[in-house]
Amino acid sequence: MFEPSPGVEPELTFVLSAGQGLVVTGWVGLELAAILTRLRATSRSCQSAIMASQLLGLAEEPGLSPGESELAVNPFDGLPFSSHYYELLEQRRALPIWAARFVFLEQLESTPSGVVLVSGEPGSGKSTQIPQWCAEFALARGLQKGRVTVTQPYPLAALSLALRVADEMDLTLGHEVGYSIPQEDCTGPHTLLRFCWDRLLLQEVASTRGTGAWDVLVLDEAQERSVASDLLQGLLRDASLGNLPDDPRVVVVTDPAFEPKLQAFWGNPPIVHVPRGPGRCPIPIYRDTVPTDRVEAACQAVLELCRKDTPGDVLVYLPSEEEIALCCEFLSREVGTLALQGLPPRVLPLHPGHGQEAVQAVYEDTDLGARKVVVTHWLADFSFSLPSIRHVIDSGLELQSVYNPQIRAESQVLRPISKCQAEARQLRARGAPPGSCLCLYPKSFQELEAPPLPHPRVCEENLSPLILLLKRKQIAEPGECHFLDRPAPEALMQALEDLDYLAALDDEGDLSDLGVILSEFPLPPELAKALLASCEFDCVDEMLTLAAMLTAAPGFTRPPLCAEEAALRRALEHADGDHSSLIQVYEAFIQSGADKAWCQARGLNWAALCQAQKLRGELLELMQRIELPLSQPAFGSEKNRRDLQKALVSGYFLKVARDTDGTGNYLLLTHKHVAQLSPYCCYRSRRAPARHPPWVIYHNFSISKDNCLSIVSEIQPQMLVELAPPYFLSNLPPSESRDFLNQLREEMAASSTASAESESSSTQEFGDACVLQ
C-alpha cells in the first residue's frame, strides 16, 4: 500500500492507492480527489440496509469475477471493486475460517445474550475476516451509529490489521477503515471499522456512560490475557448486554485452549468453531539440553537452513528485545559471507521498539526471491500471521516484567512459555508439506515446567492505573468486579494506598477532584501528579517533555559501541541527573530536525523519540483542553531547576532512596531493599572522582541481577519533607532514614513556627509604635 507523505490529503491518498502503481500528483490529483469525495457523498445518500445486504451477497458470490460482474460496487463507499479486491478475495476464501462464515453471521444475529465466542487456531484468518463480517452485519442492519470496534493487545497488531483489512475490503485507510493507537488516531467521521489498542478502548469506556460508542465489539486474542482485555470483559459482563438499548453485540475471539474458561465466564454463549486448515503441523525437533547461549544457537540454526537452501521464510523466537538485536546484528553480518545462489536473506526484527517500519518490512512482498528471517518474541505468538513462514526456531522462553506490590518493584522474569504458546509457534510452520520447527530445549522442559495457558497480566502488573479507571467508572469496590482471574488482595490494597497518598481519593474512597483530572491523562498516576504539580511550580514546558520521554523513550538502553559514541552521549548528560538529561536529549533531537542518523550516532532509538514528540503534543493539547495553566520554557535556570525537582517529588515521593554509607548502595525508603544505580545512569558514567548523590528520586526499580534504579536524579531531603504527605513519612518502615526525615520535619516545623512568631512580634511592635506616635 502506498504510504502518503506528511501533509497529503486523505482523498489524494486514496487516488494514489487505487492507481495500482500510477502516481497522480499536482492539481490533477486534487481534482480527482474532489471528484472521489463527491462520489462517496452521493453513494452514501442513496444506500439503504436492503441495498447493502444485496451488494454484500453479490460481492461474495463464490463464482464472481471482475468480468462476470462489472457493475458490482463496494457497499461501504459506493465505488466499483478493483481487480486487486478479487485477487485478495480468492485468498480469503482459501482461509480455514471461511467455512464458518454463514454460521458466524447467523449466531451473531440470533444470540440472546449478545455474545458470540469464536475459537480457532492461529493463522486460520480470525483476526482479518471476523471484523469484516461484523462490518457487513452492522451495515446490513442499518445501524445508526454504525461502528465496529476491534481490540488488539498490542498497538502494532492493531496497525498491521487495519492496513491488511482496508486492503482486503478495497477501502481507504483513515476513511471507512481506521485504527487508534497511542499518539496516532487514523479515523474519520465515516469510519465504520476501527482497530484499537485495548487499553485505549478501556480508557474510552471508563470515561463514558454505558459501554461506549460501538454497535459490535470484537475482543481479539483474548488468550493473550492483557489487563485491558480481561477488564473489558468484566465490565461488559456486568452490563448485561441483552438488556441494553440498540442491541449491541460482543464477539470474543480466542485460541481453543482458552475456550472452556471463557465459556464458563460468559455463561455458555454460542461458540463458532473454526475448522483446522489444510496441511500438517511439523513434528517439533527438540534439543537434548538447553543451550548456554540462546542467541548463538538460534543464529547457527538459521545459518544451517540457509546453507541447505531450504525454501521458505524463517521465524525465530527469542525472549527479549536485547537478544533480538544481538541475533539480528550477528545474522546480518554472517549471511553476507554465505555462498548462496540467490540473494542473501533479509534479517528483520519485530518487536514494539521498532514501530510501524518493522511491520511494513515484515509484510512487504519481495519479488526478488530473498528469504526473510524474522526475529521476534512473545509479540508474535498469536498476532502477525505470516503465510510465507516455513521454519520456526523457538527458544521456549519469554522475558516479562512482573510487578511485586509488597516492594513496589518490577522483576524481569525469564520463564518458560505456556503450552498454548508453544503450540501456536509450531503451527506457524504448518503446510503441505509441513515445514520445520526446532525447539532449543528438551521435550521434558516444556512438559514439566510450562503452564497450560499464558499468565494473566492482571495478576502481574501495577494495578494503580487500573483502579483509577475503575473509580472513574464509579465502581466503588474494585475487588467486587468480575475478573477472569482475580488479582491478589494485597495488590489491590497497595494500589488503593498509592492513590490515597497521591490525593487521588477522597475520605469516602471515591475519586477526588484531583483524581478525576489524573484519570484524564494517559500516564501512570505518579507521573500525571508530577505533571499537574508543574502547573503550581511554573515548569510545565519542561515537565511535558519529561513525561513524554519517560513514557516513550527512556534514554539509553545499551552501552556505547565506541569511544566516539560515548563522547557524544556525555555531551547530552546534565549535571542535575537523568531527568534533566532526558530533557536535554529531547531538545537536541528537535534541534537536529528529528534526524535518524543523529540518533544512531548516539545510540538513541529514533522511533521512540518520534513517539515522544507525538505524545508531548498530545499531552499539551489535553492540558489546553481542560484549561490547565502553562508556562514558558526556562530550562537551565536555577529557579527552573528547583521547580522541576519539586514537581517530580510531588509525584514520585514514593520512589526515593538514600545512600546511607556513601558507597552507592541505596536503601529504598518504602521498604528495606538495597539497590544500585543503573549502568546507564549519568552519575555512573562521569569520570572519577564521581560523588554518589546521598538522596535520589528514581523512575523505576527493577529486581534483576543488579537490582537497578533507573532514571535517577538528586534531591534534597528537605524537599521531600515539605512536599510528601505527613502520614506517608509516618507510615514508612522503621529505619535510620525515617527517623532522620521525621526529625527534619520537626525541626522545619519549629523553624516555621519561630519565624511566624517573630513576624507576628515585629508586626505588633510596629503597631505599638504607630499608636505612640
N, C-alpha and C positions, 0 to 999 in steps of 0.2 A: 504494500500500500504506500502511496506517495506520502511523504511527510512534509507538510507545509512549513515554510519559513515563518518566523515570528512576524505578526502584523498582517498576514494574508487573511482575507475574509473567509469565513467558513463556506460560503456559497462557491467561492472560487476553488476552494479545496475539493469540493465535490466534482467540479468540472475537470479538475486535474486528475482526480481518482478515476472518474468514469471514462477518461480519454484513452484508457488502455495503452499507456505509453506516450500519448500525444501531449505535449506541454503547451498549454494555452496561457498566454501572458498578455499584459498590457490591457488596452481598452477593449479588445475583443473578448478577453477573458471576463472582464467586468460586465460586458453586455450579456454574455452567455449566462453569467451568474444571475443577473437580474431576470432574464427570461425563465431560468430554472426556478427562481423564487416564486414568480407569478404562477408557473405551472403547479408548484406544490400547493399554493394557496387555493387555486381553482379546484384541484383534485380533492383537497380536504373538505371543501364546502359541499361537494356532491356525494361524499361517501356516506354509506349507511351501514348498519350492522349486517343486513342481509347481503349487501353487495360485498362486504368484506369477507363474509363466510364463503360466498360463491367463488370469489377470486382466490381465496386460500385453497379451496378444493381444486380449482383449475391448476394452480401453480404446482401443487403437489401430486398431480395425477401421475401414476407410475411411468406411463409411456411418453410423457410430454417432452418435447424437444423444441428448440427455437424455431425450427422450420415448420413444425406442426401447429404452433400457436404463436403467431407473430403479434397478436393483439393482447396477449397476456400481460397484465400490468401488475406492478407491485402494490398491494393494498395499503401499504404503510405510507407511501409517498405519491402514489398515482402515476408513476412513470414506468415505461416498459422495462421488463427484465433484460439485463445484459447477457451476452453469451457466457461470460465468466460465471454468472449465477448458476447456469445449468451444469457447467463443469463441476462446480462445488456441490451441486445437488446430487449428482451421481456419487460423489464421495460420501455424502451424508447418508444416502440410502444404504451404503455398504456397512455402516456402523452397527454394532450389535443392538444398540438401543432403538433403532428404527422399527424393529419388530414390535416394540411395546408402545408405539406412538398412539394408536387409537385407544388402547386400554388406558393409557395415562390420561388422555383428554376426557374419556368417559368418567374415570374416577374423580378427576378434578371438577367436573360439572356436578356430580351427584353426591359427593362426600357430605354426610350430615354434620360432621364436626368442623368442616372447613380445612382439614389437614389431610395431606397425602404424603406417604413415605415412598421414596424411590431408592431401591437397593441395587447396586451394581458394582462390578469390579472396575478398578482404574483403567482408563483407556477405552471404555465402552461408549463414550460420547455423551455422558450425562451432562457435563458442565456446559457443553455448547448447544445441545439440542433442547433440553428441558426449558431453558429461558426462552427460546424461540417459540416453542409450543405454548408457553404461558402468554407470550405476547399475542399470538393468534387467538387464544382463548379470550383475552381481555378485549381485543378489537372486535371479535365476533359478537361478544355480549353487548357491545356499545357502551362500555363503562364510561362514566363521565370523567372521572379522574384519569383513567386510562394509563396507570403506571404499574410497571412490573419492576420490582427491585430484586436484584440477585446479590447476595452477600458472599464474600470470599474471605478466608482467614488471613490472606496476605495481599497488600496493595499491588504487588507485581502481578499476582494472579488475576486480580480484577482488571488491570490494564490489558494484559495479554488476551483475556477472554473477550473484552469489549472490541479489540481490534479484529479478532477472528470472527466473532458473531456478526459484526457490522459487514464484514466482507461476505459472509455466507448469506446474509439477508439482502445483499445488494443495496445497502443503505449507507448514509454518510455518518461517520463517527462525529458525535457532537450535535447531531440533529435528532433523528429518531432513536438512535442508539448512543449511549454515553457512558461515562464512568465517573466515579467520585473517589479520589484517593487523597491522602494528605498533601496539602499545598497544590492541588490540581483538581478542578471541577470542570469536566468536559461534558456538560449537559446544556440543554436549552429548553425553551418553553414548550417545544413539541416533542421532547424526549419521552418515548413510550417505554423503552427498555433501558434500565440503568444498572450497571455493575458497580458494586460499592464494597469498600473495606468494611467488614462487620463492625469494627469499633466506631466508625463514623456513623453508621446507622444506629448504633446503640445510643450515641450522643443525641441524635435527632429524636429518637423515641423518648429519651429521658426529658427532652425539652418541650414536648408537645403532649396534649391530652390524647387519650386513646392509644392506638397502636401505630400511628404515623400515616403519612400521605402515600399510601400504596394500595393497590387492589389485589395484587398477587405478590407474595414474598417467597423467594426461593432461598433457603438456607443451605448453601452448598458446602460440601466437605465437612459434614457435622462430626465425622470421626476424628478430625484434627483436634477437637476439644479446646478451641480457643475460648478465652474468658467471655468475649462478647457473644459468640455463638451460643454458648451454654446459657448465658443470662437472657438473651433474646428469647430463647425457647421457654425459659421460666416465666418471663413476663407475658408472653403470648398464651401460654397455657392458663395462666391466672385470668387472662382477659376473656376467656370463653368465646372463641371466635364465632361459634354458631349463633350467639345471641347478639352480635354486633350488627349495626346497620351497614348497608352496602355489600353485605355478604362477602367479606374478604376471604382469600384463600392463602394457605401456607403450605409450601412444598419443602420437605426436608430430604435432602439428598445425602446418602451415606454409603459406606462400604458394608458388604454383607456381615462382616464380623461385629459391627456395632448395631445391627438391625434389632436384635432382641431387646436391648436396653432402651432404645428409642420407642419401640412398640409398647413396652410397659409404661414408659414415661407419658406418652400421649394417649394412653387408654385404647390401644388396639385400633388405630385408624387403618384405612385401606392401604395396602402395600403394592407397589408396582415393582416386580422383579425383572431386572434386565437380563436377558439370556446371555450365556457365555458366547464370546466371539469365536470366529474361525481360528484355526491354528492351535498349536500346542504350546504350553509353557515349558521353557527349558528345564532340564534336570540340573539343579544347582551343584556346582563343584565346590566342595569345602576344603579348606586348608587343614592340615593336621594340628597346627599351632597358630596362635595369634602372632603376627609379625611384630618385631620390636619397633620397626619404623614403618608405619602405615603408608606414609606418602611414597616412600621408595618402592614398597611392594605394589602399590597401585600403579605407579609410573612404569615399573617393569612389566606389569601385566598389559598395559596399554601398548607399550613398545613391541611386545611379543605379538599382539594382534596385528599391529601394523606390518611387522616383518612377514607374517604369514599371508598378508594381503587378503584377510578375510573380509568380505563385503559387509557394509552396514556401519552405522554410526555407533559411538560408544558413550555410555553414561556411567560416570564414576561418582560414587557416594563417599564423601569424607565427613568427619564430624564437625569441623569448624571452618570459618572463613579464612583463618590464618593458614590452615593446611591446604585449603583450596588454592590460595595464592601461591604457596610453595610448589604445589603439584603443577599448576599452570606454567609457572616460571621454568620448572625443570623440563616439562614436556615441550614447551615452545623452543627451548634450546636444543633438545635432543632430536626431535622429529626431523629437523632440517639436515641432520647428518645421516639419516637412513637412506639406503639405496632403494628407492621406490620407483615404480614405473610411472605413476601418475603424480599429481600434485601432493605436497605434504599435507598432513591433516591440519585442520583448523582447531586450535585449543580454545575453548570458550568457557569462562567462569559463569555460574548462575547462582547468585545469592543477592539479598536485598541491598548490599553495599554498592552494586554496580548499576542499579536502576534500569530505566527504560531501554537504554542502549544494549544492555546484555540480553534482554528479552528479544529485541528485534534481531540481534545477531544469531540467536539460537534458532529462531523460526525462519530466518531468511533462507530462501531457496538458493541452492548452489548448483548451477547447471554445469559447472566445470568439472564436477566429479570429485571434489575434495571431501575427504571424510571429516565428520565433525566429532570432536571429543569434548563432551560437555561435562564439566566438573562441578558438582553441586553438593548439597547436604539435605537435611530434612525438608527443606523448602519444596523439593520436587518428589516427595514421597507419593503424594496423591495429585498434586497440581502439575501443570505443564506437561501434558501428554505429547510425546514426540513420536510420530509414526515411523520415523526413519531409524529409530534405535533398534539395534540388533544384538548388542552386547552390553552387559551390566557388570560392573565391578563394585562390590559392596563391602565397605569396612565393617558394617554391622553395628556401628556406634553413632551416637549423637552427643553434641555438647549443648546443654541447655542451662539457662540461668534459673536457679531455684531460690526463692526468697525465704529467709528464715525470720519470722516475725518476732521471735524472742530476742534476737540481737540486731534486728533491723539491717540485715545484710544479705547480699546475694552470693550464692555459691555457684561457681562454674562446675557443673556436674557432668562428667563423662560417663555415659551409661549405655547399656545395650538398647537397641531399638526394639519395639514391640514385635510380636509375631505377625501382627496385622501389617506393619510397615515392611517387614522383611518379605512377606508375600507380595505386597504391592510393588516392591522393587524388582522382584523376579518376573512379575507379569509385564514389565516394560520390554522384555526381550521376547515376548510371545510372537509367534508367527508360524508360517508354513513354508519351509521347515522352521522349527524353533531356532532362536539364536543361542547365546551362551550367557551363563550367569556364574561369575566367580565370586565366592564368598570368602573374604580374607579372615576367616575364623572357623573353628571346628563346629561340626553339627551339634555337638553336646552343649556348646556355649550358648547357642540360640534356644535349645530345648530346655535347659536348666535355669538360665538367668533372665530370659526375656519375658516381660509381661505379655498377656494376650492382646491388650489394646494400648494405644498411646496414653500417657499420663494426662489427666485433666489439668489444664493450666490454671483453673480457678483455685486449685489447691497448691499452686507453686508460685503465685505472683503476689506482689504487694497489693492488698485489697483497698487501700485508701482511695484511689481514683474510682473504683467500682462502688464503694459505699457512698461517695459523694454523688454519683449519678443516681443511685437508688434513693437517696434522700431527696434529690431534686425531683424524682418521680413521686415524691410524697409517700414512700414506703417507710413507715416508721421503724419497723424492726427487720433489718436485712436478714437476720437469722431465720425468719419465718418464710422467706421467699422459697419458691420451688427451685431447687438446683438438681441437675442431673447427678452431681456428686457434691455433697455439702462441704464447704470449707471447714477447717478446724475452728472451734470456738475461740481459741487464743488468737488466731489470725484475724477474725472479725473484731475481737476486743481491742487488739493492737491498732487496727485501722481506725476504730472509733476514738481511741485515746489520742492518736496523732492528729485527727481532725479537730478534736477538742482543744489540744494545745495550740493549733493554728487559728483558733477562734472561729472555725467554720460552723460550729454547732452552738445552739443557744442552751439555756438551762433545761429546756424540755427535751433536748436531744434532737431537735429538728434543725434544718439549715438556718443559720443566722443570715443577716443581710450580707455580711462579708462572704459567707459560704455560697450564697446564690451567685455572687459575682465570680468567685473562684471556679464554680462549676461551668461557667461560660467559656473558660479558656481550655484549649486542647493541650494542657500541660499537667504534669504532676502537681498535686496541691501545694507542696512546699515551694515549687518554682513559681506557680501562679501567685502565691502570697508574696514572694520576693518582688515580683513584677508590680503588684499593687502597692507595695511599700515604697517602691521607687517614685511613685506619684507624690508621696509625702516628702521624700528626701531629694526631690528635684534631680533625678538621674534616670529618667525614663528612657531616653535615647540609648544610653549605654546598656541598660538592663534589657531592652528589647533585643539588642544584638546578642547579649549573653544568653538570654532564654532560647533564642533560635539556635545558637551554636551548641548549647548543652543538649538540646533535643536532637539535632540533626547531624552535627559534625563536631564531636567532642575531641578535637585536636589530633595529635599524632598517635598512631596506633601501632607503629613498628619502629625499631631503631634505625638511625640513619645508615644509608648504604655506603657512604664515603665521607671523607673529611670535608669536601666542599658542601655536601648536603647538610652536614652537622653545623657548619658555619652559617649557612643560610637560615637554618632553624633557630640558632642562637640569636640572630638578628631580630626575630619575631618575639622573643621572650620578653616579658615585662617584669620589672623589679617587684611589683606587688603580688605576683603569683600567677597561677594558671588561669584564673578567671579573667584577669586583665590581659593575659597573653592571648586568650581566645578572642577578645575584642580587637586586639591588635592584629591578629591573623585575619579576621574578617575585614577590617578596614583596608589592610594591604591587598587582600583578594579583590575587593571592589576597585581599588586604585589600579590594579593590574588589568582591569577590564574583564574580570572573571576568566582569566586566561588559563587554559588547561595545562600548557607547558610550564607556566609559573608554579602551578600546584605540584606537578610531577617532579620538578627540581627540588622541592622541599619536602617530599613525601607526604603531601596532603591529598585527601580524597576530593577530587574536583566535583564529582556528582553530589557528595554530601554537602559541600559548601554551596552549591547551587540550590539544594533543598533548603539550607539555612537561609539563603537570601529570600526564597519564596515564603518561608514560614515567618520571617521577620515582617514582611509586607502584610501577611495575613493577620499577625498579632497587632500591628499598628492599625489596620483597618478595624479590627474588633474593638480596640480601645477608643477609637474615634466614634464608633457606632454607639457605644454605651456611655459616651461623653466623659471619659476619664481625662484628667489633666495630663498634658505632655510637657516636655522640656526641651530646651535647645542642647545640642551637643557640647559637652565640656570635658571630654575625656583627656586626662593628663594633668588637670589642675589638682592642687592639693585638696580643695574643698570637694571636688567630684570624687576623688579617691576615698575620702572618709564617707561620703554619702553612699557610694556604691557598696562599701563594706557594711554599712548599716542596713541597706536594703537586703543584702544577702543574709545577714544574721537574722533579720526579721522572719525569713522563711526557712532558713537552714539551721536554726539553733539546736535542732535535734541531731545534727551531724557536726559535732565539734569534738576535737581530740587534743590531747595535751602531751607534749614530750616532757616527761617527768624527770629524766636524768640527762638530757642533752645529747643522747646517742642516736636519736632518730627512731626510737621505739615509742610509738604513740598509743596512749591509753584512751580508748573511746569513752566518752562521758556517760552515755546511756547504758553501757554495760562494761565489763572489765576485760574486754578483748584487747589485745595488743596488735598493732598494725604498722606497716612501713609505708613510706611514700612510694608511689608508682615509679618504675624506671623512666617513664616519660615525663615525670614532674619537673618543672623548671628549676626547683630548688636542688634537685639531684644532678642536673646537667651543668650547673655552674662550676666554674673552676675553683679549686681549693685556694684559700680556706673558705669552705661553704658553711654557713651557720644554719642549723636547723631551727625553723621558727618554733617558739615554745607553744603557742596556741594556734590551731588551724581550723578552718572550716572546709569540709570536703563535700564533693558532689555524690560520690559513690564509694561504698566499701564492699569489696568482693573477697570472699573467702576462697583463696586459691593457694598455690604453692607458697606465695609470699605474703598473703593477707594484705592486699594493697589498698591504699587510699588513692582515689583518682580525682583529678581536678581539685587541687588544694591551693588555698590562699591563707596568708597570715591574718589573724585578727587580734584585737586586744580584749582581755577578759572583762574589762570594764564595760565594753560594748555589749557583751553577752549578758551581763547582769542588768544592764539598762533596758534591753530590748526583749529578752526572753520572759515568759510569764513567771511570776514568783513561785507559783506552785509547781512549775516544771523543775526549778532548781531544788525545791524541797523534796521532790519525788525521785531525784537521782539516786542511784545505788550508793551505799557508803564508800567513800574514797577520800583521799587527800585532796583531790580536785574539787569535790563537792564542798568540803569544809572550807577550802580556800575561797570558793565563789560565795558561799553564804557569809563568810567573814567580810569579804569585799562588799557584799550587798549592805551589811550593817554599817560599815564604815561610810559607804556612799550615802546611805540614808541619814546617818548622823551628820555628815558634812552638809547635806542638803538642808537638814533642819536648822543647823547652826547658821547657814547662810540666810535662810528665811528669817530667823530671829534677828540677825544682825541688820538685815534690810528693814525689818519692822521697827527696830530700835532707832535706826537712822531717820526713818520717816517721822517717828514720834518726836525726836529731838528737833527736827526741822519744824514740826508743827508747834512745839512749845516756843521756839524762838520767834515764830510769827506772832504768837499770842503776846509775848513780852513786848514786841515792837508796837 
